[in-house]
Amino acid sequence: MWYRRNCTANLRRTGATIKSQSFFRANRQFIVHIDAIKRLHNHFNGKLKIEIKHSEDVEILVSREKAQLLKNWLDY
């Protein structure tokens, strides 16, 4: 089941404490669990858009600098 959790802690600090095999820091606002990713879409200028399972209203964009890292992480 997917859910969004608001977090008051610094994402950099939070990202350092979670397992990197299961989570990916998509951008400054989102850390994504591997099981929450439904599909990747190519976006403008080399960016990627992550489609999240069970949530049509969330738009998560990944910069072109991190796009290849995300593809490698997913073995895409």
N, CA, C and O atoms as a CHARMM CRD file, in Angstrom:
* protein
*
  304
    1    1 MET  N      0.82900  -1.17400   0.00000 PROA 1      0.00000
    2    1 MET  CA     0.00000   0.00000   0.00000 PROA 1      0.00000
    3    1 MET  C      0.87700   1.24200   0.00000 PROA 1      0.00000
    4    1 MET  O      1.84300   1.33000   0.75700 PROA 1      0.00000
    5    2 TRP  N      0.53800   2.19300  -0.84700 PROA 2      0.00000
    6    2 TRP  CA     1.31700   3.41100  -0.95300 PROA 2      0.00000
    7    2 TRP  C      0.72700   4.48500  -0.06700 PROA 2      0.00000
    8    2 TRP  O     -0.49200   4.61100   0.05200 PROA 2      0.00000
    9    3 TYR  N      1.58600   5.24400   0.54100 PROA 3      0.00000
   10    3 TYR  CA     1.10800   6.39900   1.28900 PROA 3      0.00000
   11    3 TYR  C      2.18600   7.45900   1.29600 PROA 3      0.00000
   12    3 TYR  O      3.37100   7.18300   1.10900 PROA 3      0.00000
   13    4 ARG  N      1.74300   8.66400   1.51500 PROA 4      0.00000
   14    4 ARG  CA     2.65400   9.80600   1.58500 PROA 4      0.00000
   15    4 ARG  C      2.80500  10.17000   3.05200 PROA 4      0.00000
   16    4 ARG  O      1.82500  10.23600   3.79500 PROA 4      0.00000
   17    5 ARG  N      4.02500  10.40000   3.45100 PROA 5      0.00000
   18    5 ARG  CA     4.28000  10.78300   4.83300 PROA 5      0.00000
   19    5 ARG  C      5.00100  12.12400   4.83900 PROA 5      0.00000
   20    5 ARG  O      6.02400  12.29900   4.17600 PROA 5      0.00000
   21    6 ASN  N      4.46000  13.04900   5.58400 PROA 6      0.00000
   22    6 ASN  CA     5.13100  14.33100   5.76900 PROA 6      0.00000
   23    6 ASN  C      6.24100  14.15900   6.77800 PROA 6      0.00000
   24    6 ASN  O      6.08500  13.47200   7.78700 PROA 6      0.00000
   25    7 CYS  N      7.35000  14.78500   6.49600 PROA 7      0.00000
   26    7 CYS  CA     8.52100  14.60800   7.33300 PROA 7      0.00000
   27    7 CYS  C      9.13200  15.97700   7.60500 PROA 7      0.00000
   28    7 CYS  O      9.38000  16.74600   6.67600 PROA 7      0.00000
   29    8 THR  N      9.37100  16.27800   8.86200 PROA 8      0.00000
   30    8 THR  CA     9.96500  17.56300   9.20100 PROA 8      0.00000
   31    8 THR  C     11.48600  17.49300   9.22600 PROA 8      0.00000
   32    8 THR  O     12.15200  18.52700   9.26900 PROA 8      0.00000
   33    9 ALA  N     12.03300  16.30800   9.20100 PROA 9      0.00000
   34    9 ALA  CA    13.48700  16.14900   9.21600 PROA 9      0.00000
   35    9 ALA  C     14.06700  16.51000   7.85000 PROA 9      0.00000
   36    9 ALA  O     13.36900  16.46600   6.83700 PROA 9      0.00000
   37   10 ASN  N     15.30400  16.85200   7.83600 PROA 10     0.00000
   38   10 ASN  CA    16.03400  17.15700   6.61900 PROA 10     0.00000
   39   10 ASN  C     16.08100  15.89800   5.74800 PROA 10     0.00000
   40   10 ASN  O     16.43000  14.82400   6.23700 PROA 10     0.00000
   41   11 LEU  N     15.73400  16.02000   4.46600 PROA 11     0.00000
   42   11 LEU  CA    15.73200  14.84200   3.57900 PROA 11     0.00000
   43   11 LEU  C     17.12500  14.26700   3.38700 PROA 11     0.00000
   44   11 LEU  O     17.27400  13.05700   3.21300 PROA 11     0.00000
   45   12 ARG  N     18.12300  15.09400   3.41400 PROA 12     0.00000
   46   12 ARG  CA    19.49900  14.58500   3.27300 PROA 12     0.00000
   47   12 ARG  C     19.84600  13.67600   4.45100 PROA 12     0.00000
   48   12 ARG  O     20.44100  12.61400   4.27300 PROA 12     0.00000
   49   13 ARG  N     19.47000  14.10500   5.65100 PROA 13     0.00000
   50   13 ARG  CA    19.72500  13.30800   6.84600 PROA 13     0.00000
   51   13 ARG  C     18.87100  12.04100   6.83900 PROA 13     0.00000
   52   13 ARG  O     19.35500  10.95900   7.17000 PROA 13     0.00000
   53   14 THR  N     17.61400  12.17900   6.46400 PROA 14     0.00000
   54   14 THR  CA    16.71600  11.02600   6.39600 PROA 14     0.00000
   55   14 THR  C     17.19200  10.03200   5.35000 PROA 14     0.00000
   56   14 THR  O     17.18700   8.82400   5.59200 PROA 14     0.00000
   57   15 GLY  N     17.60200  10.52900   4.19200 PROA 15     0.00000
   58   15 GLY  CA    18.09700   9.66200   3.12800 PROA 15     0.00000
   59   15 GLY  C     19.32200   8.87400   3.52500 PROA 15     0.00000
   60   15 GLY  O     19.53200   7.76200   3.04000 PROA 15     0.00000
   61   16 ALA  N     20.13300   9.43600   4.40000 PROA 16     0.00000
   62   16 ALA  CA    21.34000   8.74600   4.84500 PROA 16     0.00000
   63   16 ALA  C     21.02500   7.59800   5.80100 PROA 16     0.00000
   64   16 ALA  O     21.84000   6.68800   5.95600 PROA 16     0.00000
   65   17 THR  N     19.86400   7.62500   6.44000 PROA 17     0.00000
   66   17 THR  CA    19.54500   6.59500   7.42100 PROA 17     0.00000
   67   17 THR  C     18.73300   5.43300   6.85600 PROA 17     0.00000
   68   17 THR  O     18.60500   4.40100   7.51500 PROA 17     0.00000
   69   18 ILE  N     18.19000   5.57700   5.66500 PROA 18     0.00000
   70   18 ILE  CA    17.39100   4.49700   5.08900 PROA 18     0.00000
   71   18 ILE  C     18.23100   3.65800   4.13500 PROA 18     0.00000
   72   18 ILE  O     19.29100   4.09400   3.68600 PROA 18     0.00000
   73   19 LYS  N     17.76500   2.47400   3.83200 PROA 19     0.00000
   74   19 LYS  CA    18.51000   1.57200   2.96200 PROA 19     0.00000
   75   19 LYS  C     18.48600   2.07000   1.52400 PROA 19     0.00000
   76   19 LYS  O     17.41700   2.28000   0.95200 PROA 19     0.00000
   77   20 SER  N     19.65200   2.25500   0.94700 PROA 20     0.00000
   78   20 SER  CA    19.73400   2.77500  -0.42000 PROA 20     0.00000
   79   20 SER  C     19.30500   1.74100  -1.45700 PROA 20     0.00000
   80   20 SER  O     19.02400   2.10500  -2.59800 PROA 20     0.00000
   81   21 GLN  N     19.24700   0.46200  -1.08900 PROA 21     0.00000
   82   21 GLN  CA    18.80100  -0.55600  -2.02900 PROA 21     0.00000
   83   21 GLN  C     17.30400  -0.47200  -2.28300 PROA 21     0.00000
   84   21 GLN  O     16.83300  -0.90800  -3.33300 PROA 21     0.00000
   85   22 SER  N     16.55100   0.08100  -1.34300 PROA 22     0.00000
   86   22 SER  CA    15.10000   0.12300  -1.44500 PROA 22     0.00000
   87   22 SER  C     14.54300   1.50500  -1.76800 PROA 22     0.00000
   88   22 SER  O     13.41400   1.62200  -2.24400 PROA 22     0.00000
   89   23 PHE  N     15.32400   2.55000  -1.51400 PROA 23     0.00000
   90   23 PHE  CA    14.84000   3.91400  -1.68800 PROA 23     0.00000
   91   23 PHE  C     15.75000   4.70900  -2.61200 PROA 23     0.00000
   92   23 PHE  O     16.95800   4.47700  -2.67000 PROA 23     0.00000
   93   24 PHE  N     15.14800   5.65500  -3.33700 PROA 24     0.00000
   94   24 PHE  CA    15.89100   6.51900  -4.25300 PROA 24     0.00000
   95   24 PHE  C     15.46400   7.96500  -4.00700 PROA 24     0.00000
   96   24 PHE  O     14.27200   8.26400  -3.93600 PROA 24     0.00000
   97   25 ARG  N     16.42200   8.83600  -3.88200 PROA 25     0.00000
   98   25 ARG  CA    16.13600  10.27100  -3.71900 PROA 25     0.00000
   99   25 ARG  C     15.87000  10.84900  -5.10100 PROA 25     0.00000
  100   25 ARG  O     16.80700  11.14000  -5.84500 PROA 25     0.00000
  101   26 ALA  N     14.60900  11.01400  -5.44600 PROA 26     0.00000
  102   26 ALA  CA    14.21900  11.44100  -6.78500 PROA 26     0.00000
  103   26 ALA  C     14.51600  12.91400  -7.02200 PROA 26     0.00000
  104   26 ALA  O     14.98400  13.29300  -8.09600 PROA 26     0.00000
  105   27 ASN  N     14.24800  13.73700  -6.02800 PROA 27     0.00000
  106   27 ASN  CA    14.50400  15.16900  -6.13400 PROA 27     0.00000
  107   27 ASN  C     14.52800  15.75100  -4.72400 PROA 27     0.00000
  108   27 ASN  O     14.62700  15.00800  -3.74700 PROA 27     0.00000
  109   28 ARG  N     14.43900  17.05900  -4.61400 PROA 28     0.00000
  110   28 ARG  CA    14.52000  17.70800  -3.30400 PROA 28     0.00000
  111   28 ARG  C     13.30400  17.44500  -2.42700 PROA 28     0.00000
  112   28 ARG  O     13.34400  17.70400  -1.22400 PROA 28     0.00000
  113   29 GLN  N     12.22800  16.93500  -3.01000 PROA 29     0.00000
  114   29 GLN  CA    10.99600  16.75400  -2.26600 PROA 29     0.00000
  115   29 GLN  C     10.61800  15.30100  -2.00200 PROA 29     0.00000
  116   29 GLN  O      9.85200  15.02100  -1.08000 PROA 29     0.00000
  117   30 PHE  N     11.14300  14.37400  -2.79800 PROA 30     0.00000
  118   30 PHE  CA    10.66500  12.99300  -2.71600 PROA 30     0.00000
  119   30 PHE  C     11.80100  11.98500  -2.59800 PROA 30     0.00000
  120   30 PHE  O     12.81000  12.05500  -3.30000 PROA 30     0.00000
  121   31 ILE  N     11.59300  11.04200  -1.67700 PROA 31     0.00000
  122   31 ILE  CA    12.37100   9.80700  -1.61100 PROA 31     0.00000
  123   31 ILE  C     11.37700   8.70600  -1.94700 PROA 31     0.00000
  124   31 ILE  O     10.32200   8.61000  -1.32000 PROA 31     0.00000
  125   32 VAL  N     11.70300   7.87300  -2.93300 PROA 32     0.00000
  126   32 VAL  CA    10.75300   6.90500  -3.47200 PROA 32     0.00000
  127   32 VAL  C     11.20400   5.48100  -3.14700 PROA 32     0.00000
  128   32 VAL  O     12.37300   5.13400  -3.31400 PROA 32     0.00000
  129   33 HSD  N     10.26100   4.66800  -2.68200 PROA 33     0.00000
  130   33 HSD  CA    10.53800   3.25000  -2.44700 PROA 33     0.00000
  131   33 HSD  C     10.41800   2.51100  -3.78300 PROA 33     0.00000
  132   33 HSD  O      9.55600   2.83700  -4.60000 PROA 33     0.00000
  133   34 ILE  N     11.26100   1.54100  -3.99800 PROA 34     0.00000
  134   34 ILE  CA    11.30200   0.81800  -5.26800 PROA 34     0.00000
  135   34 ILE  C      9.95400   0.15200  -5.59100 PROA 34     0.00000
  136   34 ILE  O      9.56600   0.08800  -6.75700 PROA 34     0.00000
  137   35 ASP  N      9.25400  -0.33200  -4.58900 PROA 35     0.00000
  138   35 ASP  CA     7.96800  -1.00200  -4.81800 PROA 35     0.00000
  139   35 ASP  C      6.82500  -0.03600  -5.14100 PROA 35     0.00000
  140   35 ASP  O      5.76000  -0.46700  -5.58100 PROA 35     0.00000
  141   36 ALA  N      7.03600   1.25800  -4.92800 PROA 36     0.00000
  142   36 ALA  CA     6.00100   2.26300  -5.21300 PROA 36     0.00000
  143   36 ALA  C      6.02400   2.71400  -6.66900 PROA 36     0.00000
  144   36 ALA  O      5.08100   3.35700  -7.13100 PROA 36     0.00000
  145   37 ILE  N      7.08500   2.38700  -7.39100 PROA 37     0.00000
  146   37 ILE  CA     7.21800   2.85100  -8.77100 PROA 37     0.00000
  147   37 ILE  C      6.42300   1.95000  -9.69900 PROA 37     0.00000
  148   37 ILE  O      6.63500   0.73800  -9.76000 PROA 37     0.00000
  149   38 LYS  N      5.50300   2.57600 -10.42100 PROA 38     0.00000
  150   38 LYS  CA     4.69100   1.83300 -11.38300 PROA 38     0.00000
  151   38 LYS  C      5.34500   1.86000 -12.76100 PROA 38     0.00000
  152   38 LYS  O      5.45300   0.83300 -13.43000 PROA 38     0.00000
  153   39 ARG  N      5.78000   3.05600 -13.17500 PROA 39     0.00000
  154   39 ARG  CA     6.31400   3.21200 -14.52700 PROA 39     0.00000
  155   39 ARG  C      7.15400   4.48300 -14.60400 PROA 39     0.00000
  156   39 ARG  O      6.94800   5.42400 -13.83800 PROA 39     0.00000
  157   40 LEU  N      8.09800   4.49700 -15.53500 PROA 40     0.00000
  158   40 LEU  CA     8.88000   5.69700 -15.84000 PROA 40     0.00000
  159   40 LEU  C      8.46800   6.22500 -17.19700 PROA 40     0.00000
  160   40 LEU  O      8.20000   5.46000 -18.12400 PROA 40     0.00000
  161   41 HSD  N      8.41900   7.54300 -17.30300 PROA 41     0.00000
  162   41 HSD  CA     8.09700   8.19600 -18.56900 PROA 41     0.00000
  163   41 HSD  C      9.21100   9.17600 -18.90900 PROA 41     0.00000
  164   41 HSD  O      9.72600   9.86600 -18.02900 PROA 41     0.00000
  165   42 ASN  N      9.58100   9.23700 -20.17300 PROA 42     0.00000
  166   42 ASN  CA    10.50800  10.27400 -20.60600 PROA 42     0.00000
  167   42 ASN  C      9.80000  11.60800 -20.52700 PROA 42     0.00000
  168   42 ASN  O      8.63400  11.73100 -20.90200 PROA 42     0.00000
  169   43 HSD  N     10.50900  12.60000 -20.03900 PROA 43     0.00000
  170   43 HSD  CA     9.97100  13.94400 -19.91000 PROA 43     0.00000
  171   43 HSD  C     10.87100  14.88500 -20.71000 PROA 43     0.00000
  172   43 HSD  O     11.84000  14.43500 -21.32100 PROA 43     0.00000
  173   44 PHE  N     10.57700  16.12900 -20.71500 PROA 44     0.00000
  174   44 PHE  CA    11.34000  17.10100 -21.49500 PROA 44     0.00000
  175   44 PHE  C     12.79600  17.18200 -21.05600 PROA 44     0.00000
  176   44 PHE  O     13.12200  17.02800 -19.87900 PROA 44     0.00000
  177   45 ASN  N     13.65800  17.42600 -22.03300 PROA 45     0.00000
  178   45 ASN  CA    15.06500  17.75400 -21.78500 PROA 45     0.00000
  179   45 ASN  C     15.82600  16.67200 -21.02600 PROA 45     0.00000
  180   45 ASN  O     16.71600  16.98100 -20.23300 PROA 45     0.00000
  181   46 GLY  N     15.48700  15.41500 -21.26000 PROA 46     0.00000
  182   46 GLY  CA    16.20600  14.30800 -20.64300 PROA 46     0.00000
  183   46 GLY  C     15.75500  13.94500 -19.24400 PROA 46     0.00000
  184   46 GLY  O     16.33900  13.06200 -18.61600 PROA 46     0.00000
  185   47 LYS  N     14.73300  14.60800 -18.74800 PROA 47     0.00000
  186   47 LYS  CA    14.21500  14.29600 -17.41500 PROA 47     0.00000
  187   47 LYS  C     13.31300  13.06400 -17.48600 PROA 47     0.00000
  188   47 LYS  O     12.87200  12.65800 -18.56100 PROA 47     0.00000
  189   48 LEU  N     13.05000  12.48000 -16.31600 PROA 48     0.00000
  190   48 LEU  CA    12.11900  11.36000 -16.20700 PROA 48     0.00000
  191   48 LEU  C     10.97500  11.74200 -15.28300 PROA 48     0.00000
  192   48 LEU  O     11.14400  12.53500 -14.35700 PROA 48     0.00000
  193   49 LYS  N      9.82400  11.17400 -15.54500 PROA 49     0.00000
  194   49 LYS  CA     8.67200  11.32200 -14.66500 PROA 49     0.00000
  195   49 LYS  C      8.37200   9.94400 -14.09500 PROA 49     0.00000
  196   49 LYS  O      8.25900   8.96800 -14.83600 PROA 49     0.00000
  197   50 ILE  N      8.24500   9.87100 -12.77900 PROA 50     0.00000
  198   50 ILE  CA     7.92900   8.61800 -12.11000 PROA 50     0.00000
  199   50 ILE  C      6.43200   8.55300 -11.88200 PROA 50     0.00000
  200   50 ILE  O      5.83900   9.46500 -11.30600 PROA 50     0.00000
  201   51 GLU  N      5.82700   7.46800 -12.33700 PROA 51     0.00000
  202   51 GLU  CA     4.41500   7.21400 -12.05500 PROA 51     0.00000
  203   51 GLU  C      4.35700   6.28500 -10.84200 PROA 51     0.00000
  204   51 GLU  O      4.97300   5.21900 -10.82600 PROA 51     0.00000
  205   52 ILE  N      3.61300   6.70900  -9.83900 PROA 52     0.00000
  206   52 ILE  CA     3.53300   5.98300  -8.57500 PROA 52     0.00000
  207   52 ILE  C      2.28900   5.09500  -8.57000 PROA 52     0.00000
  208   52 ILE  O      1.22700   5.50400  -9.03800 PROA 52     0.00000
  209   53 LYS  N      2.42300   3.89300  -8.04500 PROA 53     0.00000
  210   53 LYS  CA     1.28600   2.97700  -7.92200 PROA 53     0.00000
  211   53 LYS  C      0.21900   3.58400  -7.02100 PROA 53     0.00000
  212   53 LYS  O      0.53500   4.20700  -6.00800 PROA 53     0.00000
  213   54 HSD  N     -1.02900   3.40200  -7.38700 PROA 54     0.00000
  214   54 HSD  CA    -2.18700   3.81300  -6.58900 PROA 54     0.00000
  215   54 HSD  C     -2.26200   5.31500  -6.35900 PROA 54     0.00000
  216   54 HSD  O     -2.91500   5.76200  -5.41600 PROA 54     0.00000
  217   55 SER  N     -1.60700   6.09600  -7.20200 PROA 55     0.00000
  218   55 SER  CA    -1.66900   7.54400  -7.02900 PROA 55     0.00000
  219   55 SER  C     -1.47900   8.23200  -8.36700 PROA 55     0.00000
  220   55 SER  O     -0.36800   8.30400  -8.89300 PROA 55     0.00000
  221   56 GLU  N     -2.56200   8.73100  -8.90500 PROA 56     0.00000
  222   56 GLU  CA    -2.51300   9.40800 -10.20000 PROA 56     0.00000
  223   56 GLU  C     -2.18200  10.88800 -10.06900 PROA 56     0.00000
  224   56 GLU  O     -1.75900  11.50800 -11.04500 PROA 56     0.00000
  225   57 ASP  N     -2.36200  11.46200  -8.89700 PROA 57     0.00000
  226   57 ASP  CA    -2.19800  12.89800  -8.74200 PROA 57     0.00000
  227   57 ASP  C     -0.78700  13.33400  -8.35000 PROA 57     0.00000
  228   57 ASP  O     -0.50600  14.53100  -8.30800 PROA 57     0.00000
  229   58 VAL  N      0.09800  12.39200  -8.06600 PROA 58     0.00000
  230   58 VAL  CA     1.46200  12.73500  -7.67200 PROA 58     0.00000
  231   58 VAL  C      2.36100  12.74500  -8.90700 PROA 58     0.00000
  232   58 VAL  O      2.42600  11.76600  -9.65100 PROA 58     0.00000
  233   59 GLU  N      3.04700  13.86000  -9.11100 PROA 59     0.00000
  234   59 GLU  CA     3.99000  13.97100 -10.21900 PROA 59     0.00000
  235   59 GLU  C      5.39000  14.13100  -9.64100 PROA 59     0.00000
  236   59 GLU  O      5.69100  15.11900  -8.97000 PROA 59     0.00000
  237   60 ILE  N      6.23200  13.15100  -9.90900 PROA 60     0.00000
  238   60 ILE  CA     7.60500  13.18100  -9.40900 PROA 60     0.00000
  239   60 ILE  C      8.53600  13.25800 -10.60800 PROA 60     0.00000
  240   60 ILE  O      8.59000  12.34300 -11.43000 PROA 60     0.00000
  241   61 LEU  N      9.26000  14.35000 -10.69400 PROA 61     0.00000
  242   61 LEU  CA    10.20400  14.53600 -11.79000 PROA 61     0.00000
  243   61 LEU  C     11.62100  14.29200 -11.29400 PROA 61     0.00000
  244   61 LEU  O     11.98700  14.66500 -10.17900 PROA 61     0.00000
  245   62 VAL  N     12.40300  13.65700 -12.15400 PROA 62     0.00000
  246   62 VAL  CA    13.80400  13.36400 -11.86100 PROA 62     0.00000
  247   62 VAL  C     14.64300  14.13200 -12.86900 PROA 62     0.00000
  248   62 VAL  O     14.39300  14.06800 -14.07200 PROA 62     0.00000
  249   63 SER  N     15.62800  14.85000 -12.38200 PROA 63     0.00000
  250   63 SER  CA    16.47300  15.65700 -13.25500 PROA 63     0.00000
  251   63 SER  C     17.24200  14.78100 -14.23500 PROA 63     0.00000
  252   63 SER  O     17.40900  13.58200 -14.01300 PROA 63     0.00000
  253   64 ARG  N     17.70200  15.38400 -15.30800 PROA 64     0.00000
  254   64 ARG  CA    18.46600  14.59200 -16.27900 PROA 64     0.00000
  255   64 ARG  C     19.77900  14.10500 -15.68100 PROA 64     0.00000
  256   64 ARG  O     20.31800  13.08600 -16.11400 PROA 64     0.00000
  257   65 GLU  N     20.30100  14.83200 -14.67900 PROA 65     0.00000
  258   65 GLU  CA    21.52700  14.37900 -14.00800 PROA 65     0.00000
  259   65 GLU  C     21.28700  13.10000 -13.21200 PROA 65     0.00000
  260   65 GLU  O     22.17100  12.24700 -13.13400 PROA 65     0.00000
  261   66 LYS  N     20.10000  12.95600 -12.61900 PROA 66     0.00000
  262   66 LYS  CA    19.79200  11.76600 -11.82500 PROA 66     0.00000
  263   66 LYS  C     19.05900  10.69200 -12.61600 PROA 66     0.00000
  264   66 LYS  O     18.88800   9.57700 -12.12300 PROA 66     0.00000
  265   67 ALA  N     18.62500  11.00400 -13.83100 PROA 67     0.00000
  266   67 ALA  CA    17.83900  10.05700 -14.62100 PROA 67     0.00000
  267   67 ALA  C     18.60300   8.76200 -14.88000 PROA 67     0.00000
  268   67 ALA  O     18.04100   7.67700 -14.73400 PROA 67     0.00000
  269   68 GLN  N     19.85300   8.85700 -15.25700 PROA 68     0.00000
  270   68 GLN  CA    20.63800   7.65300 -15.52900 PROA 68     0.00000
  271   68 GLN  C     20.89200   6.86200 -14.25000 PROA 68     0.00000
  272   68 GLN  O     20.90800   5.63100 -14.27400 PROA 68     0.00000
  273   69 LEU  N     21.09100   7.56000 -13.13500 PROA 69     0.00000
  274   69 LEU  CA    21.25900   6.87300 -11.85000 PROA 69     0.00000
  275   69 LEU  C     20.00400   6.07100 -11.49900 PROA 69     0.00000
  276   69 LEU  O     20.10000   4.94400 -11.01300 PROA 69     0.00000
  277   70 LEU  N     18.84100   6.64900 -11.74600 PROA 70     0.00000
  278   70 LEU  CA    17.58100   5.95500 -11.48200 PROA 70     0.00000
  279   70 LEU  C     17.43200   4.72700 -12.38700 PROA 70     0.00000
  280   70 LEU  O     17.03500   3.65800 -11.92300 PROA 70     0.00000
  281   71 LYS  N     17.74300   4.87700 -13.64700 PROA 71     0.00000
  282   71 LYS  CA    17.65900   3.73200 -14.56900 PROA 71     0.00000
  283   71 LYS  C     18.60200   2.62000 -14.16000 PROA 71     0.00000
  284   71 LYS  O     18.23700   1.44500 -14.20800 PROA 71     0.00000
  285   72 ASN  N     19.81100   2.97800 -13.75900 PROA 72     0.00000
  286   72 ASN  CA    20.77700   1.97200 -13.29100 PROA 72     0.00000
  287   72 ASN  C     20.27900   1.29700 -12.01400 PROA 72     0.00000
  288   72 ASN  O     20.40800   0.08200 -11.86700 PROA 72     0.00000
  289   73 TRP  N     19.71900   2.06500 -11.10300 PROA 73     0.00000
  290   73 TRP  CA    19.21400   1.55200  -9.83600 PROA 73     0.00000
  291   73 TRP  C     18.08900   0.54300 -10.07500 PROA 73     0.00000
  292   73 TRP  O     17.97600  -0.45200  -9.35800 PROA 73     0.00000
  293   74 LEU  N     17.26700   0.80600 -11.07900 PROA 74     0.00000
  294   74 LEU  CA    16.15100  -0.08700 -11.39500 PROA 74     0.00000
  295   74 LEU  C     16.53700  -1.18900 -12.39100 PROA 74     0.00000
  296   74 LEU  O     15.70200  -2.02500 -12.73700 PROA 74     0.00000
  297   75 ASP  N     17.79000  -1.19700 -12.85300 PROA 75     0.00000
  298   75 ASP  CA    18.22300  -2.10600 -13.92200 PROA 75     0.00000
  299   75 ASP  C     17.32600  -1.95800 -15.12200 PROA 75     0.00000
  300   75 ASP  O     16.90200  -2.95000 -15.71400 PROA 75     0.00000
  301   76 TYR  N     17.03100  -0.73000 -15.48500 PROA 76     0.00000
  302   76 TYR  CA    16.07300  -0.37800 -16.54600 PROA 76     0.00000
  303   76 TYR  C     16.73300  -0.35700 -17.88900 PROA 76     0.00000
  304   76 TYR  O     16.07800  -0.08000 -18.89400 PROA 76     0.00000
